[in-house]
Amino acid sequence: MSDEGKVSRREIVVGVDGSDGARAALLWAAAEAVRRNSPLEVVHSWIAVGDQAAARKMVEDAASTATLIYPDLVVTTSVPQMPPAEGVMAASQDAAMLVVGSRGLGGFRGLLLGSVSAQCVEHARCSVVVVRDRSLPAELGNGLVPGGAQVVVGVDGSAGSTAALRWAAAEAVRRQASLLVVCAWQPTPLGGYMVPPTEGYEDAADAIVDEAVAIAHRQEPELKVEVKRDFGAAVPVLVDAAREADLLVVGARGHGGFAGLLLGSTSQAVVRHAPCPVAVVRPDSAGAETEERDGREAEDPGAGTPGGGTSAAGTAELAVSD
């Protein structure tokens, strides 16, 4: 389990620092790697002279834990001499996913509360999953979550949310889970006042959700898909929908109901307050994920624009206070 070059472009990278949060992230990432039949890279960044030996022991111990639970898992390690966020992002440039914990110490101090989490979620080139301390995978050693699990995805009709939808659908199949498609909507504030709900907004939300379900079923015909359309701000609606979920998925860019996602408080609030792990999906991730999973491209003429090129949000803007 010594340092090696990248085994595969589609590996999963996890950042560790010896904290409980990092251990939860490690176990979650290892289970996910087993589901995907992917290698796992364990990373710890160090800066101060003399920290390299401790960093190397930390990643070797973490790798040993992962292989003890999953003996067939291919695990590599790296200990870049870089600031924490830079180190894990550099390691994950060509990865399928970067996994980090919700609380850290040392190199990950203040994760979800300070600059490290913001940098990973905002600037990593791959999809990022933030794992809460209590979000340990079910059935350690099996790598599968039993039927009855649920993946929740937020949609708003944008290309970013369509990428998240495709990613979430593939993930639900891996987990033998159902998929819950959520669309939060509310009128745009005018002059400090909230415009009363109108039929147009509800119709737009209905169209977005219906097209999302159609896309999910075209990609994964046997997948059980449920829907939730709620009037309200995106963050509380999504957090509430994810209370019993195994994973909450959002897109890296959106519009309407996810205005400012990854650019303001909305994304940070979702990651901070969700009761389950949160995946922030990059727009180019979904196609690669589904193609890798079953060997076929998940192309759709209307991807990102419900209705085959005309966004339903164009008829009535979906908005959220950020």
PyMOL commands that set and color helices and strands:
alter all, ss='L'
color gray80, all
select helices_A, chain A and resi 20-36+52-69+84-91+106-108+115-123+159-174+199-219+234-241+256-258+265-273+285-294+312-314
alter helices_A, ss='H'
color red, helices_A
select strands_A, chain A and resi 12-15+40-43+75-78+97-101+127-131+150-154+178-185+189-190+193-194+225-231+247-251+278-281
alter strands_A, ss='S'
color yellow, strands_A
deselect
rebuild
show_as cartoon
